[in-house]
Amino acid sequence: MRLARLVIDSTQLENYKALLKEGAETAVRVESGVLTLYAVSEKEHPTHFTILEIYADSTAYRAHLQTPHFIKYKTATKNMVKSLELVETNPLIPFMKIK
């Protein structure tokens, strides 16, 4: 489980959102080890995104990084992302499910 915090180039915001939506929806749909990729943007700073990433285990995460849809997202957005911070987390209630 991790948080990805990103700042996106404002001139590329709509393109970025479309690529993020496509990549996240595909990953959750086709990868059994991707439990959720839940993205939000800040109301006051719409170019600031946080993505909650939950994987079944580290093997699922490593497999996700090799998928065609992740590689497409990463390649297509590399010039849109102004900053990226990955924050490793520990769940407070590890067995709680997202409905």
Solvent accessible surface area in square Angstrom, and as a share of the most:
residue,aa,sasa,rsa
1,M,77,0.34
2,R,29,0.11
3,L,42,0.21
4,A,4,0.03
5,R,105,0.38
6,L,9,0.04
7,V,40,0.23
8,I,1,0.01
9,D,42,0.22
10,S,77,0.50
11,T,112,0.65
12,Q,59,0.26
13,L,28,0.14
14,E,118,0.53
15,N,81,0.41
16,Y,0,0.00
17,K,79,0.33
18,A,62,0.48
19,L,32,0.16
20,L,17,0.08
21,K,124,0.52
22,E,81,0.36
23,G,10,0.10
24,A,16,0.12
25,E,89,0.40
26,T,26,0.15
27,A,0,0.00
28,V,69,0.40
29,R,171,0.62
30,V,88,0.50
31,E,25,0.11
32,S,113,0.73
33,G,14,0.14
34,V,6,0.03
35,L,100,0.50
36,T,18,0.11
37,L,27,0.13
38,Y,138,0.52
39,A,39,0.30
40,V,76,0.44
41,S,53,0.34
42,E,78,0.35
43,K,197,0.83
44,E,150,0.67
45,H,96,0.43
46,P,73,0.46
47,T,26,0.15
48,H,60,0.27
49,F,10,0.04
50,T,35,0.21
51,I,12,0.06
52,L,50,0.25
53,E,19,0.08
54,I,27,0.14
55,Y,22,0.09
56,A,60,0.47
57,D,82,0.42
58,S,70,0.45
59,T,84,0.49
60,A,16,0.12
61,Y,49,0.19
62,R,136,0.50
63,A,56,0.43
64,H,10,0.04
65,L,55,0.27
66,Q,134,0.59
67,T,22,0.13
68,P,109,0.68
69,H,30,0.14
70,F,40,0.17
71,I,87,0.44
72,K,103,0.44
73,Y,30,0.11
74,K,92,0.39
75,T,84,0.49
76,A,43,0.33
77,T,2,0.01
78,K,135,0.57
79,N,131,0.67
80,M,18,0.08
81,V,38,0.22
82,K,144,0.61
83,S,56,0.36
84,L,78,0.39
85,E,90,0.40
86,L,87,0.43
87,V,39,0.22
88,E,117,0.53
89,T,45,0.26
90,N,135,0.69
91,P,56,0.35
92,L,175,0.87
93,I,107,0.55
94,P,84,0.53
95,F,178,0.74
96,M,133,0.59
97,K,168,0.71
98,I,108,0.55
99,K,238,1.01
